Amino acid sequence: MEKQQLKPAVLLLADGTIYHGYAAGAIGTTTGEICFNTGMTGYQEIFTDPSYYKQIVVMTNIFIGNYGVKSEDSESESMKIAGLVCKNWVPSYSRPLADDSVQHFFEQQAMVGIAGIDTRALVIHIRSKGAMNAIISSETTDISELTKLLAAEPSMDGLELSSKVSTTIAYFVGDANAPKKVAVMDYGVKRNILNSLAARGCYLKVFPAKSNWEEIAAWQADGYFISNGPGDPAVMDYAIETVKCILKTGKPLFGICLGHQLLALACGVSTYKMHNGHRGINHPVKNLQTGTCEITSQNHGFAILESAVTANENLEVTHINLNDGTIEGIRLKKQPAFSVQYHPESNPGPHDSRYLFDDFVTLMNN
């Protein structure tokens, strides 16, 4: 950044660790749970992913902003992260097709960030200590004042957030004459999920998170999709009840990320908060049905309890994470319902898991 733009900023973690840097984006103060993403590209998709709501994201790639931003790359209508931490902030950009700089993008949406941070050291710290709340400020560097503000930030564990990012009115996506109708439960759905379904001949009605079942059922969908989203799935009683109602119909159901956790909860399997979570675009997952490995994009801080899944005679594990053995996919043995913890719609990639959308359409055709 130019010298006149450099303004001191501070990052304070809940355990008292302090990092000093300079302001990136808008000037202000922000709080949230700190997490890190290891992706080398795709920062705009991350910033606009509703699943990152109320989270301060550490980007491990050394340069952020060098290829600018482009409106069609956003996964929602606005940025959803709580704040950004990076090493080098690049207001200028080199991509001819870009619409704007990342600096202007942040300023327009009053998004606060901090740059000049040794993100490698910070990630090592978070990996060791686990996820925790944090505060960024370019308004004040008074640690005592920031400590008081940080103490008021609620823990992500037990926090219901999906209703905060969901649409407030139902809307349609795709061709009304498409062969299949899919009801999408919007708990923080990404645009490329909707695009991926519409591209496969599905006409979508996207419902608000807390829609009543009678309204959803009245549309007479051929299948149901349970979306990704932020927060703790265990406290989403309204969503768990909706999934139970869907299962009673016997129609095909597909869940991604939070949708995977909600399907498990509806089947009596509990969830838990992970030490760090999985966030990146190169996580290896094994498909237990084919024996092949998929490179996947992931973004989740909660997971389903492995022992509860294996003890459930109605569920089958379909995918596992090759880094830590956590469950990445399940299906019901006697119903056309399945889910994965990762993101097959990831844009610009990887594309290894796009077949899951085809599997869902096949279930509806059958």
C-alpha positions in Angstrom: 0.0 0.0 0.0 1.1 3.6 -0.5 2.6 5.2 2.6 -0.2 7.7 3.1 -2.6 4.7 3.4 -0.7 2.8 6.0 -2.5 3.1 9.3 -1.6 1.1 12.4 -3.9 -1.8 13.2 -3.9 -4.5 15.9 -5.2 -8.1 16.1 -6.0 -9.4 19.6 -6.8 -13.0 20.3 -9.0 -14.2 23.2 -5.9 -15.9 24.8 -4.2 -12.5 25.0 -1.9 -12.9 22.0 -1.3 -9.6 20.2 -0.2 -9.0 16.6 0.5 -5.5 15.2 0.1 -4.6 11.5 -1.6 -2.1 9.3 -5.1 -1.4 8.1 -6.5 -3.3 5.1 -9.9 -2.3 3.8 -12.2 0.0 5.8 -11.1 1.7 9.0 -12.9 0.3 12.0 -13.2 -2.5 14.7 -14.6 -6.0 14.2 -14.9 -9.2 16.3 -15.5 -12.8 15.4 -14.1 -16.3 15.7 -10.7 -16.5 14.0 -10.0 -19.3 11.5 -7.6 -19.8 8.6 -8.0 -20.9 5.0 -5.1 -22.5 3.1 -6.3 -21.9 -0.4 -3.9 -20.2 -2.8 -6.7 -18.7 -4.8 -10.4 -17.9 -4.5 -10.3 -15.1 -1.9 -13.4 -13.4 -3.2 -15.4 -16.6 -3.0 -14.3 -17.0 0.6 -15.2 -13.4 1.5 -18.7 -13.8 0.2 -19.4 -17.3 1.4 -22.3 -17.1 4.0 -20.7 -20.0 5.9 -18.0 -17.6 7.1 -20.5 -15.3 8.8 -19.1 -14.0 12.1 -15.6 -15.4 11.4 -12.4 -13.5 11.0 -10.5 -15.3 8.2 -6.7 -15.6 8.1 -5.6 -16.1 4.4 -2.4 -18.0 4.3 -1.5 -17.1 0.7 1.2 -14.4 0.9 -0.6 -11.9 -1.5 -4.3 -10.9 -1.2 -5.8 -8.6 -3.9 -3.4 -9.1 -6.7 -6.1 -10.3 -9.2 -8.8 -7.9 -8.0 -12.5 -8.8 -7.7 -15.2 -9.6 -10.3 -18.9 -9.4 -9.5 -19.7 -12.8 -11.0 -17.2 -14.5 -8.7 -19.2 -13.7 -5.5 -21.0 -16.5 -3.8 -23.6 -14.2 -2.3 -24.8 -10.6 -2.7 -22.3 -9.2 -0.1 -19.3 -10.1 2.0 -20.1 -12.4 4.9 -16.8 -12.7 6.8 -16.4 -10.7 10.0 -12.8 -9.5 9.1 -9.6 -10.4 7.3 -6.0 -11.1 8.3 -3.3 -11.3 5.7 0.4 -10.9 5.1 0.5 -8.6 2.0 -2.5 -6.4 1.0 -2.5 -5.5 -2.7 -4.8 -2.6 -3.7 -3.8 -2.7 -7.3 -4.6 -5.6 -9.6 -3.4 -7.1 -12.8 -6.4 -9.1 -14.1 -8.0 -7.3 -17.1 -11.4 -8.8 -16.5 -11.6 -7.6 -12.9 -14.3 -5.1 -12.0 -12.5 -3.4 -9.0 -9.7 -3.5 -6.5 -10.0 -5.5 -3.3 -9.4 -2.3 -1.3 -12.4 -0.6 -2.8 -14.5 -3.7 -2.5 -13.8 -3.7 1.3 -14.4 0.0 1.7 -17.7 -0.2 -0.1 -18.9 -2.9 2.3 -17.2 -1.4 5.5 -15.2 -4.5 5.9 -12.2 -4.3 8.3 -8.9 -6.1 7.8 -5.4 -6.2 9.0 -2.2 -6.8 6.9 1.5 -7.1 7.7 0.9 -10.1 9.9 3.2 -13.2 10.0 0.3 -15.5 9.0 2.5 -18.6 9.2 3.2 -17.9 12.9 -0.5 -17.0 13.5 -1.7 -20.2 11.8 0.7 -22.3 13.9 -0.7 -20.6 17.0 -4.3 -21.3 16.1 -3.6 -24.9 15.1 -2.0 -25.4 18.6 -4.5 -23.4 20.7 -7.6 -24.1 18.7 -10.4 -21.8 17.3 -11.0 -18.7 19.5 -12.6 -15.3 19.3 -10.5 -12.3 18.1 -10.8 -8.6 17.5 -9.2 -6.4 14.8 -9.0 -2.6 15.1 -7.6 0.2 13.1 -9.5 2.7 15.2 -7.6 2.1 18.4 -4.6 0.2 19.6 -5.7 0.4 23.3 -5.4 -3.2 24.4 -7.5 -2.8 27.5 -10.3 -1.3 25.6 -10.1 -4.0 22.9 -10.0 -6.7 25.6 -13.4 -5.5 27.0 -14.9 -5.4 23.5 -13.6 -8.9 22.8 -15.0 -10.3 26.0 -18.5 -9.4 24.9 -18.3 -11.5 21.7 -20.3 -14.8 22.1 -18.7 -18.2 21.4 -19.5 -19.9 18.1 -20.3 -23.0 20.1 -24.1 -22.8 20.6 -24.6 -19.9 18.2 -27.5 -20.0 15.7 -26.5 -17.9 12.6 -28.2 -19.4 9.5 -31.3 -17.3 9.9 -29.1 -14.2 9.8 -27.8 -14.9 6.3 -30.8 -16.7 4.8 -33.1 -15.1 2.2 -36.1 -13.4 3.7 -38.4 -14.3 0.8 -38.6 -17.3 -1.4 -37.2 -17.0 -4.9 -36.7 -19.1 -8.0 -33.6 -20.1 -10.0 -33.5 -21.9 -13.3 -35.9 -22.7 -16.1 -39.5 -23.1 -15.0 -39.9 -25.8 -17.7 -36.9 -27.8 -16.4 -37.7 -31.5 -15.9 -37.1 -31.5 -12.1 -38.2 -29.3 -9.3 -35.9 -28.9 -6.3 -36.8 -27.2 -3.0 -33.7 -25.6 -1.6 -33.5 -24.8 2.1 -31.4 -21.7 2.4 -29.3 -21.8 5.5 -26.6 -19.8 3.8 -26.5 -21.3 0.3 -23.7 -20.4 -2.1 -24.6 -19.2 -5.6 -22.6 -21.9 -7.4 -24.6 -24.6 -5.6 -27.8 -23.1 -7.2 -26.0 -22.8 -10.5 -24.8 -26.4 -10.4 -28.3 -27.7 -9.8 -29.9 -25.4 -12.4 -27.3 -26.5 -15.0 -28.5 -30.1 -14.5 -32.1 -29.5 -15.5 -33.4 -28.4 -12.1 -35.9 -25.6 -11.4 -35.3 -24.3 -7.9 -37.4 -22.7 -5.3 -35.2 -21.3 -2.6 -36.9 -21.1 0.8 -36.0 -19.0 3.8 -34.4 -20.8 6.7 -37.5 -20.8 9.0 -40.1 -21.5 6.4 -42.9 -23.7 7.7 -43.2 -27.2 6.4 -46.7 -26.8 4.9 -45.4 -24.0 2.6 -42.4 -26.1 1.5 -44.4 -29.2 0.9 -47.1 -27.3 -1.1 -44.6 -26.7 -3.9 -44.5 -30.5 -4.5 -40.8 -30.7 -5.3 -39.2 -33.8 -6.8 -36.2 -33.5 -4.4 -34.9 -31.4 -1.6 -31.5 -29.7 -1.0 -30.2 -28.8 2.4 -27.6 -26.0 2.1 -24.4 -25.0 3.7 -24.4 -22.2 6.3 -22.8 -20.7 9.5 -23.1 -21.4 13.2 -23.7 -24.4 15.4 -26.1 -27.0 13.8 -27.0 -28.5 17.1 -29.1 -25.5 18.1 -31.0 -25.3 14.8 -34.1 -27.1 16.1 -36.3 -25.6 13.3 -34.0 -26.9 10.6 -33.6 -30.4 12.1 -37.4 -30.6 12.2 -37.7 -29.6 8.6 -35.2 -32.3 7.6 -37.2 -34.9 9.5 -40.3 -33.8 7.6 -38.5 -34.2 4.3 -37.3 -37.7 5.2 -40.9 -38.7 5.9 -41.8 -37.9 2.3 -39.4 -40.5 1.0 -38.2 -38.1 -1.8 -34.5 -37.6 -2.6 -32.5 -35.4 -0.3 -29.0 -34.0 -0.8 -27.1 -32.0 1.9 -23.8 -30.1 1.7 -21.7 -29.0 4.7 -24.2 -27.7 7.3 -26.8 -29.7 5.4 -24.7 -32.8 6.0 -24.7 -32.1 9.8 -28.4 -31.4 9.8 -29.2 -34.7 8.1 -27.1 -36.5 10.7 -28.8 -34.7 13.6 -32.2 -35.5 12.1 -31.2 -39.2 12.2 -30.1 -39.0 15.8 -26.4 -38.4 15.3 -24.8 -35.6 17.3 -22.3 -33.0 16.2 -19.3 -31.5 17.9 -17.1 -28.4 17.5 -13.7 -29.2 16.0 -10.4 -28.0 17.3 -9.6 -26.1 14.1 -12.0 -27.1 11.5 -11.2 -27.7 7.8 -10.8 -24.8 5.5 -9.0 -24.9 2.2 -9.1 -26.2 -1.4 -6.9 -29.3 -1.3 -8.3 -31.6 1.4 -8.1 -35.3 0.4 -11.3 -37.3 0.8 -11.7 -41.1 0.2 -14.8 -42.3 -1.5 -15.4 -45.6 0.3 -17.8 -46.8 -2.4 -15.4 -46.5 -5.3 -12.1 -46.5 -3.4 -10.9 -43.4 -5.2 -9.5 -40.2 -3.7 -11.1 -36.7 -4.3 -9.3 -33.4 -3.7 -12.0 -31.2 -2.1 -12.8 -27.7 -1.0 -13.8 -27.5 2.6 -15.1 -24.9 5.1 -16.5 -26.2 8.4 -15.8 -25.9 12.1 -18.3 -28.6 13.2 -18.4 -32.3 12.4 -20.7 -35.3 13.0 -19.7 -37.8 15.7 -18.0 -40.8 14.2 -19.0 -43.3 16.9 -22.7 -42.3 16.6 -22.7 -42.8 12.9 -21.2 -46.3 13.0 -23.7 -47.3 15.7 -26.6 -46.2 13.7 -27.9 -49.1 11.7 -29.8 -46.8 9.2 -26.7 -44.9 8.1 -23.7 -45.8 6.0 -20.4 -43.8 5.9 -19.6 -43.0 2.2 -16.6 -40.7 2.5 -13.8 -40.1 5.0 -11.1 -37.4 5.4 -7.7 -38.8 4.7 -6.0 -36.3 7.0 -7.8 -37.0 10.2 -10.3 -39.7 9.6 -13.4 -37.6 10.2 -16.6 -38.5 8.4 -17.1 -36.6 5.1 -20.1 -38.3 3.7 -23.1 -40.4 4.7 -26.2 -41.9 3.2 -29.4 -43.5 4.5 -29.5 -47.3 3.7 -33.3 -47.4 3.1 -34.0 -43.9 1.7 -32.7 -41.8 -1.2 -30.9 -39.4 1.1 -27.2 -38.5 1.3 -24.9 -35.7 2.3 -21.2 -34.6 2.2 -19.3 -32.4 4.5 -17.2 -30.8 1.8 -18.1 -28.5 -1.2 -18.5 -30.2 -4.6 -19.7 -27.0 -6.2 -16.3 -25.2 -5.4 -15.5 -22.5 -7.8 -13.0 -22.3 -9.6 -12.3 -25.8 -8.3 -11.4 -28.5 -7.6 -14.0 -30.3 -9.6 -13.4 -33.9 -8.4 -16.8 -34.2 -6.6 -19.2 -32.6 -9.2 -20.6 -36.1 -9.8 -22.6 -35.7 -6.5 -25.0 -33.3 -8.2 -25.4 -35.9 -11.0 -26.1 -38.6 -8.4 -28.8 -36.4 -6.8 -30.5 -35.9 -10.2 -30.3 -39.6 -10.9 -32.1 -40.3 -7.6 -34.9 -38.0 -8.7 -35.1 -39.6 -12.1 -35.4 -43.0 -10.5 
